[in-house]
Each structure stands twice: as C-alpha cells, then as structure tokens.
Amino acid sequence: MRIVLLFLIACGGKPAPEPKKLCDSPEPGQAMTQAQCECREARVVLSTGIAVEVHCEADERELGTAKIGERDGWCCK
C-alpha cells in the first residue's frame, strides 16, 4: 500500500509538458505574415527604405522575410 501511495505522489507532482505550437508556413515564395512570425516567438523588423540595412539584432537570427500590409521586412528571433 505504501509503495502505491508513494508512486502516485511521485508521478502526480510533475506538471505535463507544454504542447508544441503548430505554426502556419507561408506559401512557397511568399513572405511570412506578422501572425506567422509571432507564432514562432519572433518579431517583425520592417524595412526603413535605406539602401544598407541591418535586418536583425546581433543576437538574433533571421527566420525569413515578413510583410505587414505593403511594408516588407524580416522575421527575427
């Protein structure tokens, strides 16, 4: 009886792992939407129109191109 009770206490105290999010992918050749980028726990960095631009911060990586309305940008995480 004690073994069963100990087993139930030990197994019941561990929270279930969070389920992985399923994010939609953009169509081939298309940029991600803001929702698709944010689903990947990333952010959209919009183009400023300057010839030479830094896409993502130094500690981030570019996940792909993104678009908000008519403005182009990049999805950075």
LUMSE-463166 format. One record per atom (N, C-alpha, C): residue number from 1; chain; atom name; x, y, z. Coordinates in nm, 3 decimals, always signed. Example, Ala and Ser with C-alpha at 12.3 -4.5 7.8 and 13.67 -1.06 7.14 Angstrom:
REM LUMSE-463166
<atom i="1" ch="A" at="N" east="+1.319" north="-0.569" up="+0.780"/>
<atom i="1" ch="A" at="CA" east="+1.230" north="-0.450" up="+0.780"/>
<atom i="1" ch="A" at="C" east="+1.320" north="-0.330" up="+0.780"/>
<atom i="2" ch="A" at="N" east="+1.285" north="-0.225" up="+0.708"/>
<atom i="2" ch="A" at="CA" east="+1.367" north="-0.106" up="+0.714"/>
<atom i="2" ch="A" at="C" east="+1.290" north="+0.003" up="+0.787"/>
This chain:
REM LUMSE-463166
<atom i="1" ch="A" at="N" east="+0.082" north="-0.120" up="+0.000"/>
<atom i="1" ch="A" at="CA" east="+0.000" north="+0.000" up="+0.000"/>
<atom i="1" ch="A" at="C" east="+0.087" north="+0.126" up="+0.000"/>
<atom i="2" ch="A" at="N" east="+0.193" north="+0.126" up="+0.080"/>
<atom i="2" ch="A" at="CA" east="+0.281" north="+0.243" up="+0.087"/>
<atom i="2" ch="A" at="C" east="+0.352" north="+0.267" up="-0.046"/>
<atom i="3" ch="A" at="N" east="+0.388" north="+0.160" up="-0.115"/>
<atom i="3" ch="A" at="CA" east="+0.457" north="+0.174" up="-0.243"/>
<atom i="3" ch="A" at="C" east="+0.365" north="+0.239" up="-0.345"/>
<atom i="4" ch="A" at="N" east="+0.240" north="+0.199" up="-0.349"/>
<atom i="4" ch="A" at="CA" east="+0.145" north="+0.255" up="-0.443"/>
<atom i="4" ch="A" at="C" east="+0.122" north="+0.403" up="-0.413"/>
<atom i="5" ch="A" at="N" east="+0.106" north="+0.438" up="-0.286"/>
<atom i="5" ch="A" at="CA" east="+0.086" north="+0.576" up="-0.247"/>
<atom i="5" ch="A" at="C" east="+0.209" north="+0.661" up="-0.282"/>
<atom i="6" ch="A" at="N" east="+0.326" north="+0.610" up="-0.256"/>
<atom i="6" ch="A" at="CA" east="+0.450" north="+0.681" up="-0.289"/>
<atom i="6" ch="A" at="C" east="+0.461" north="+0.700" up="-0.441"/>
<atom i="7" ch="A" at="N" east="+0.425" north="+0.600" up="-0.518"/>
<atom i="7" ch="A" at="CA" east="+0.428" north="+0.609" up="-0.664"/>
<atom i="7" ch="A" at="C" east="+0.332" north="+0.715" up="-0.714"/>
<atom i="8" ch="A" at="N" east="+0.212" north="+0.722" up="-0.659"/>
<atom i="8" ch="A" at="CA" east="+0.114" north="+0.820" up="-0.701"/>
<atom i="8" ch="A" at="C" east="+0.159" north="+0.962" up="-0.667"/>
<atom i="9" ch="A" at="N" east="+0.220" north="+0.980" up="-0.554"/>
<atom i="9" ch="A" at="CA" east="+0.270" north="+1.112" up="-0.515"/>
<atom i="9" ch="A" at="C" east="+0.385" north="+1.154" up="-0.605"/>
<atom i="10" ch="A" at="N" east="+0.476" north="+1.062" up="-0.632"/>
<atom i="10" ch="A" at="CA" east="+0.592" north="+1.095" up="-0.716"/>
<atom i="10" ch="A" at="C" east="+0.551" north="+1.127" up="-0.860"/>
<atom i="11" ch="A" at="N" east="+0.458" north="+1.054" up="-0.915"/>
<atom i="11" ch="A" at="CA" east="+0.417" north="+1.076" up="-1.054"/>
<atom i="11" ch="A" at="C" east="+0.320" north="+1.192" up="-1.068"/>
<atom i="12" ch="A" at="N" east="+0.242" north="+1.218" up="-0.968"/>
<atom i="12" ch="A" at="CA" east="+0.142" north="+1.324" up="-0.977"/>
<atom i="12" ch="A" at="C" east="+0.198" north="+1.464" up="-0.958"/>
<atom i="13" ch="A" at="N" east="+0.318" north="+1.478" up="-0.904"/>
<atom i="13" ch="A" at="CA" east="+0.372" north="+1.610" up="-0.876"/>
<atom i="13" ch="A" at="C" east="+0.441" north="+1.676" up="-0.994"/>
<atom i="14" ch="A" at="N" east="+0.458" north="+1.607" up="-1.103"/>
<atom i="14" ch="A" at="CA" east="+0.529" north="+1.662" up="-1.219"/>
<atom i="14" ch="A" at="C" east="+0.428" north="+1.719" up="-1.318"/>
<atom i="15" ch="A" at="N" east="+0.441" north="+1.849" up="-1.353"/>
<atom i="15" ch="A" at="CA" east="+0.345" north="+1.906" up="-1.448"/>
<atom i="15" ch="A" at="C" east="+0.367" north="+1.849" up="-1.588"/>
<atom i="16" ch="A" at="N" east="+0.261" north="+1.842" up="-1.664"/>
<atom i="16" ch="A" at="CA" east="+0.269" north="+1.793" up="-1.802"/>
<atom i="16" ch="A" at="C" east="+0.345" north="+1.893" up="-1.888"/>
<atom i="17" ch="A" at="N" east="+0.423" north="+1.845" up="-1.984"/>
<atom i="17" ch="A" at="CA" east="+0.496" north="+1.939" up="-2.071"/>
<atom i="17" ch="A" at="C" east="+0.399" north="+2.017" up="-2.158"/>
<atom i="18" ch="A" at="N" east="+0.436" north="+2.141" up="-2.191"/>
<atom i="18" ch="A" at="CA" east="+0.352" north="+2.225" up="-2.276"/>
<atom i="18" ch="A" at="C" east="+0.351" north="+2.167" up="-2.417"/>
<atom i="19" ch="A" at="N" east="+0.234" north="+2.163" up="-2.481"/>
<atom i="19" ch="A" at="CA" east="+0.231" north="+2.114" up="-2.619"/>
<atom i="19" ch="A" at="C" east="+0.301" north="+2.213" up="-2.713"/>
<atom i="20" ch="A" at="N" east="+0.366" north="+2.159" up="-2.817"/>
<atom i="20" ch="A" at="CA" east="+0.432" north="+2.246" up="-2.914"/>
<atom i="20" ch="A" at="C" east="+0.329" north="+2.317" up="-2.999"/>
<atom i="21" ch="A" at="N" east="+0.359" north="+2.444" up="-3.029"/>
<atom i="21" ch="A" at="CA" east="+0.270" north="+2.521" up="-3.116"/>
<atom i="21" ch="A" at="C" east="+0.291" north="+2.478" up="-3.260"/>
<atom i="22" ch="A" at="N" east="+0.183" north="+2.468" up="-3.334"/>
<atom i="22" ch="A" at="CA" east="+0.192" north="+2.442" up="-3.476"/>
<atom i="22" ch="A" at="C" east="+0.168" north="+2.574" up="-3.548"/>
<atom i="23" ch="A" at="N" east="+0.268" north="+2.622" up="-3.617"/>
<atom i="23" ch="A" at="CA" east="+0.260" north="+2.750" up="-3.685"/>
<atom i="23" ch="A" at="C" east="+0.238" north="+2.727" up="-3.835"/>
<atom i="24" ch="A" at="N" east="+0.151" north="+2.808" up="-3.892"/>
<atom i="24" ch="A" at="CA" east="+0.132" north="+2.803" up="-4.037"/>
<atom i="24" ch="A" at="C" east="+0.259" north="+2.849" up="-4.105"/>
<atom i="25" ch="A" at="N" east="+0.287" north="+2.791" up="-4.220"/>
<atom i="25" ch="A" at="CA" east="+0.400" north="+2.833" up="-4.302"/>
<atom i="25" ch="A" at="C" east="+0.350" north="+2.916" up="-4.418"/>
<atom i="26" ch="A" at="N" east="+0.431" north="+3.011" up="-4.462"/>
<atom i="26" ch="A" at="CA" east="+0.390" north="+3.090" up="-4.579"/>
<atom i="26" ch="A" at="C" east="+0.390" north="+3.002" up="-4.704"/>
<atom i="27" ch="A" at="N" east="+0.316" north="+3.046" up="-4.804"/>
<atom i="27" ch="A" at="CA" east="+0.319" north="+2.978" up="-4.933"/>
<atom i="27" ch="A" at="C" east="+0.460" north="+2.989" up="-4.991"/>
<atom i="28" ch="A" at="N" east="+0.504" north="+2.891" up="-5.070"/>
<atom i="28" ch="A" at="CA" east="+0.638" north="+2.900" up="-5.130"/>
<atom i="28" ch="A" at="C" east="+0.656" north="+3.030" up="-5.207"/>
<atom i="29" ch="A" at="N" east="+0.766" north="+3.098" up="-5.179"/>
<atom i="29" ch="A" at="CA" east="+0.796" north="+3.225" up="-5.247"/>
<atom i="29" ch="A" at="C" east="+0.728" north="+3.346" up="-5.185"/>
<atom i="30" ch="A" at="N" east="+0.649" north="+3.326" up="-5.081"/>
<atom i="30" ch="A" at="CA" east="+0.578" north="+3.437" up="-5.015"/>
<atom i="30" ch="A" at="C" east="+0.645" north="+3.469" up="-4.881"/>
<atom i="31" ch="A" at="N" east="+0.629" north="+3.592" up="-4.836"/>
<atom i="31" ch="A" at="CA" east="+0.680" north="+3.634" up="-4.705"/>
<atom i="31" ch="A" at="C" east="+0.584" north="+3.589" up="-4.595"/>
<atom i="32" ch="A" at="N" east="+0.636" north="+3.574" up="-4.474"/>
<atom i="32" ch="A" at="CA" east="+0.552" north="+3.542" up="-4.358"/>
<atom i="32" ch="A" at="C" east="+0.463" north="+3.660" up="-4.324"/>
<atom i="33" ch="A" at="N" east="+0.349" north="+3.630" up="-4.266"/>
<atom i="33" ch="A" at="CA" east="+0.265" north="+3.735" up="-4.210"/>
<atom i="33" ch="A" at="C" east="+0.316" north="+3.765" up="-4.069"/>
<atom i="34" ch="A" at="N" east="+0.267" north="+3.871" up="-4.011"/>
<atom i="34" ch="A" at="CA" east="+0.305" north="+3.904" up="-3.874"/>
<atom i="34" ch="A" at="C" east="+0.264" north="+3.790" up="-3.780"/>
<atom i="35" ch="A" at="N" east="+0.145" north="+3.733" up="-3.799"/>
<atom i="35" ch="A" at="CA" east="+0.098" north="+3.624" up="-3.713"/>
<atom i="35" ch="A" at="C" east="+0.188" north="+3.501" up="-3.726"/>
<atom i="36" ch="A" at="N" east="+0.231" north="+3.468" up="-3.846"/>
<atom i="36" ch="A" at="CA" east="+0.319" north="+3.353" up="-3.866"/>
<atom i="36" ch="A" at="C" east="+0.453" north="+3.375" up="-3.799"/>
<atom i="37" ch="A" at="N" east="+0.504" north="+3.495" up="-3.805"/>
<atom i="37" ch="A" at="CA" east="+0.631" north="+3.528" up="-3.740"/>
<atom i="37" ch="A" at="C" east="+0.617" north="+3.522" up="-3.588"/>
<atom i="38" ch="A" at="N" east="+0.513" north="+3.584" up="-3.535"/>
<atom i="38" ch="A" at="CA" east="+0.494" north="+3.587" up="-3.390"/>
<atom i="38" ch="A" at="C" east="+0.463" north="+3.449" up="-3.334"/>
<atom i="39" ch="A" at="N" east="+0.403" north="+3.362" up="-3.413"/>
<atom i="39" ch="A" at="CA" east="+0.378" north="+3.225" up="-3.369"/>
<atom i="39" ch="A" at="C" east="+0.509" north="+3.153" up="-3.340"/>
<atom i="40" ch="A" at="N" east="+0.614" north="+3.191" up="-3.406"/>
<atom i="40" ch="A" at="CA" east="+0.748" north="+3.133" up="-3.386"/>
<atom i="40" ch="A" at="C" east="+0.823" north="+3.205" up="-3.273"/>
<atom i="41" ch="A" at="N" east="+0.750" north="+3.284" up="-3.195"/>
<atom i="41" ch="A" at="CA" east="+0.806" north="+3.361" up="-3.084"/>
<atom i="41" ch="A" at="C" east="+0.916" north="+3.454" up="-3.135"/>
<atom i="42" ch="A" at="N" east="+0.890" north="+3.515" up="-3.250"/>
<atom i="42" ch="A" at="CA" east="+0.984" north="+3.608" up="-3.312"/>
<atom i="42" ch="A" at="C" east="+0.914" north="+3.741" up="-3.333"/>
<atom i="43" ch="A" at="N" east="+0.984" north="+3.835" up="-3.395"/>
<atom i="43" ch="A" at="CA" east="+0.928" north="+3.967" up="-3.419"/>
<atom i="43" ch="A" at="C" east="+0.956" north="+4.010" up="-3.561"/>
<atom i="44" ch="A" at="N" east="+0.873" north="+4.098" up="-3.613"/>
<atom i="44" ch="A" at="CA" east="+0.893" north="+4.151" up="-3.748"/>
<atom i="44" ch="A" at="C" east="+0.971" north="+4.281" up="-3.738"/>
<atom i="45" ch="A" at="N" east="+1.078" north="+4.291" up="-3.816"/>
<atom i="45" ch="A" at="CA" east="+1.156" north="+4.413" up="-3.829"/>
<atom i="45" ch="A" at="C" east="+1.128" north="+4.465" up="-3.969"/>
<atom i="46" ch="A" at="N" east="+1.067" north="+4.583" up="-3.978"/>
<atom i="46" ch="A" at="CA" east="+1.028" north="+4.639" up="-4.107"/>
<atom i="46" ch="A" at="C" east="+1.143" north="+4.713" up="-4.174"/>
<atom i="47" ch="A" at="N" east="+1.142" north="+4.709" up="-4.305"/>
<atom i="47" ch="A" at="CA" east="+1.241" north="+4.781" up="-4.385"/>
<atom i="47" ch="A" at="C" east="+1.221" north="+4.931" up="-4.366"/>
<atom i="48" ch="A" at="N" east="+1.332" north="+5.005" up="-4.361"/>
<atom i="48" ch="A" at="CA" east="+1.324" north="+5.150" up="-4.348"/>
<atom i="48" ch="A" at="C" east="+1.341" north="+5.220" up="-4.481"/>
<atom i="49" ch="A" at="N" east="+1.379" north="+5.146" up="-4.585"/>
<atom i="49" ch="A" at="CA" east="+1.398" north="+5.205" up="-4.716"/>
<atom i="49" ch="A" at="C" east="+1.538" north="+5.256" up="-4.741"/>
<atom i="50" ch="A" at="N" east="+1.625" north="+5.245" up="-4.643"/>
<atom i="50" ch="A" at="CA" east="+1.766" north="+5.286" up="-4.658"/>
<atom i="50" ch="A" at="C" east="+1.837" north="+5.176" up="-4.737"/>
<atom i="51" ch="A" at="N" east="+1.932" north="+5.214" up="-4.821"/>
<atom i="51" ch="A" at="CA" east="+2.000" north="+5.118" up="-4.910"/>
<atom i="51" ch="A" at="C" east="+2.065" north="+5.002" up="-4.833"/>
<atom i="52" ch="A" at="N" east="+2.139" north="+5.031" up="-4.728"/>
<atom i="52" ch="A" at="CA" east="+2.205" north="+4.926" up="-4.649"/>
<atom i="52" ch="A" at="C" east="+2.133" north="+4.918" up="-4.515"/>
<atom i="53" ch="A" at="N" east="+2.078" north="+4.801" up="-4.487"/>
<atom i="53" ch="A" at="CA" east="+2.001" north="+4.786" up="-4.364"/>
<atom i="53" ch="A" at="C" east="+2.050" north="+4.668" up="-4.282"/>
<atom i="54" ch="A" at="N" east="+2.037" north="+4.681" up="-4.151"/>
<atom i="54" ch="A" at="CA" east="+2.060" north="+4.569" up="-4.061"/>
<atom i="54" ch="A" at="C" east="+1.924" north="+4.503" up="-4.042"/>
<atom i="55" ch="A" at="N" east="+1.915" north="+4.377" up="-4.076"/>
<atom i="55" ch="A" at="CA" east="+1.786" north="+4.309" up="-4.067"/>
<atom i="55" ch="A" at="C" east="+1.750" north="+4.278" up="-3.922"/>
<atom i="56" ch="A" at="N" east="+1.832" north="+4.199" up="-3.855"/>
<atom i="56" ch="A" at="CA" east="+1.804" north="+4.156" up="-3.718"/>
<atom i="56" ch="A" at="C" east="+1.917" north="+4.204" up="-3.627"/>
<atom i="57" ch="A" at="N" east="+1.891" north="+4.204" up="-3.497"/>
<atom i="57" ch="A" at="CA" east="+1.994" north="+4.241" up="-3.399"/>
<atom i="57" ch="A" at="C" east="+2.106" north="+4.138" up="-3.401"/>
<atom i="58" ch="A" at="N" east="+2.220" north="+4.171" up="-3.345"/>
<atom i="58" ch="A" at="CA" east="+2.337" north="+4.083" up="-3.346"/>
<atom i="58" ch="A" at="C" east="+2.310" north="+3.949" up="-3.278"/>
<atom i="59" ch="A" at="N" east="+2.225" north="+3.948" up="-3.175"/>
<atom i="59" ch="A" at="CA" east="+2.198" north="+3.823" up="-3.102"/>
<atom i="59" ch="A" at="C" east="+2.074" north="+3.750" up="-3.156"/>
<atom i="60" ch="A" at="N" east="+2.023" north="+3.793" up="-3.270"/>
<atom i="60" ch="A" at="CA" east="+1.906" north="+3.731" up="-3.330"/>
<atom i="60" ch="A" at="C" east="+1.946" north="+3.665" up="-3.461"/>
<atom i="61" ch="A" at="N" east="+1.859" north="+3.575" up="-3.509"/>
<atom i="61" ch="A" at="CA" east="+1.880" north="+3.519" up="-3.641"/>
<atom i="61" ch="A" at="C" east="+1.756" north="+3.544" up="-3.724"/>
<atom i="62" ch="A" at="N" east="+1.774" north="+3.554" up="-3.853"/>
<atom i="62" ch="A" at="CA" east="+1.665" north="+3.580" up="-3.945"/>
<atom i="62" ch="A" at="C" east="+1.595" north="+3.449" up="-3.980"/>
<atom i="63" ch="A" at="N" east="+1.463" north="+3.443" up="-3.956"/>
<atom i="63" ch="A" at="CA" east="+1.386" north="+3.323" up="-3.987"/>
<atom i="63" ch="A" at="C" east="+1.328" north="+3.329" up="-4.128"/>
<atom i="64" ch="A" at="N" east="+1.329" north="+3.445" up="-4.188"/>
<atom i="64" ch="A" at="CA" east="+1.276" north="+3.461" up="-4.323"/>
<atom i="64" ch="A" at="C" east="+1.223" north="+3.601" up="-4.343"/>
<atom i="65" ch="A" at="N" east="+1.172" north="+3.626" up="-4.463"/>
<atom i="65" ch="A" at="CA" east="+1.114" north="+3.757" up="-4.490"/>
<atom i="65" ch="A" at="C" east="+0.972" north="+3.762" up="-4.433"/>
<atom i="66" ch="A" at="N" east="+0.928" north="+3.884" up="-4.403"/>
<atom i="66" ch="A" at="CA" east="+0.794" north="+3.904" up="-4.347"/>
<atom i="66" ch="A" at="C" east="+0.734" north="+4.029" up="-4.411"/>
<atom i="67" ch="A" at="N" east="+0.606" north="+4.040" up="-4.400"/>
<atom i="67" ch="A" at="CA" east="+0.537" north="+4.154" up="-4.459"/>
<atom i="67" ch="A" at="C" east="+0.421" north="+4.193" up="-4.369"/>
<atom i="68" ch="A" at="N" east="+0.406" north="+4.323" up="-4.344"/>
<atom i="68" ch="A" at="CA" east="+0.290" north="+4.376" up="-4.273"/>
<atom i="68" ch="A" at="C" east="+0.226" north="+4.476" up="-4.368"/>
<atom i="69" ch="A" at="N" east="+0.108" north="+4.442" up="-4.417"/>
<atom i="69" ch="A" at="CA" east="+0.044" north="+4.526" up="-4.517"/>
<atom i="69" ch="A" at="C" east="+0.129" north="+4.530" up="-4.642"/>
<atom i="70" ch="A" at="N" east="+0.167" north="+4.650" up="-4.684"/>
<atom i="70" ch="A" at="CA" east="+0.251" north="+4.666" up="-4.802"/>
<atom i="70" ch="A" at="C" east="+0.400" north="+4.678" up="-4.768"/>
<atom i="71" ch="A" at="N" east="+0.432" north="+4.682" up="-4.636"/>
<atom i="71" ch="A" at="CA" east="+0.571" north="+4.702" up="-4.595"/>
<atom i="71" ch="A" at="C" east="+0.644" north="+4.570" up="-4.581"/>
<atom i="72" ch="A" at="N" east="+0.764" north="+4.565" up="-4.639"/>
<atom i="72" ch="A" at="CA" east="+0.848" north="+4.445" up="-4.632"/>
<atom i="72" ch="A" at="C" east="+0.936" north="+4.450" up="-4.509"/>
<atom i="73" ch="A" at="N" east="+0.977" north="+4.332" up="-4.464"/>
<atom i="73" ch="A" at="CA" east="+1.067" north="+4.324" up="-4.350"/>
<atom i="73" ch="A" at="C" east="+1.119" north="+4.183" up="-4.333"/>
<atom i="74" ch="A" at="N" east="+1.162" north="+4.153" up="-4.212"/>
<atom i="74" ch="A" at="CA" east="+1.222" north="+4.024" up="-4.180"/>
<atom i="74" ch="A" at="C" east="+1.166" north="+3.974" up="-4.048"/>
<atom i="75" ch="A" at="N" east="+1.160" north="+3.842" up="-4.034"/>
<atom i="75" ch="A" at="CA" east="+1.116" north="+3.779" up="-3.910"/>
<atom i="75" ch="A" at="C" east="+1.244" north="+3.743" up="-3.834"/>
<atom i="76" ch="A" at="N" east="+1.263" north="+3.802" up="-3.716"/>
<atom i="76" ch="A" at="CA" east="+1.386" north="+3.785" up="-3.638"/>
<atom i="76" ch="A" at="C" east="+1.356" north="+3.721" up="-3.502"/>
<atom i="77" ch="A" at="N" east="+1.442" north="+3.627" up="-3.465"/>
<atom i="77" ch="A" at="CA" east="+1.428" north="+3.562" up="-3.334"/>
<atom i="77" ch="A" at="C" east="+1.563" north="+3.554" up="-3.267"/>
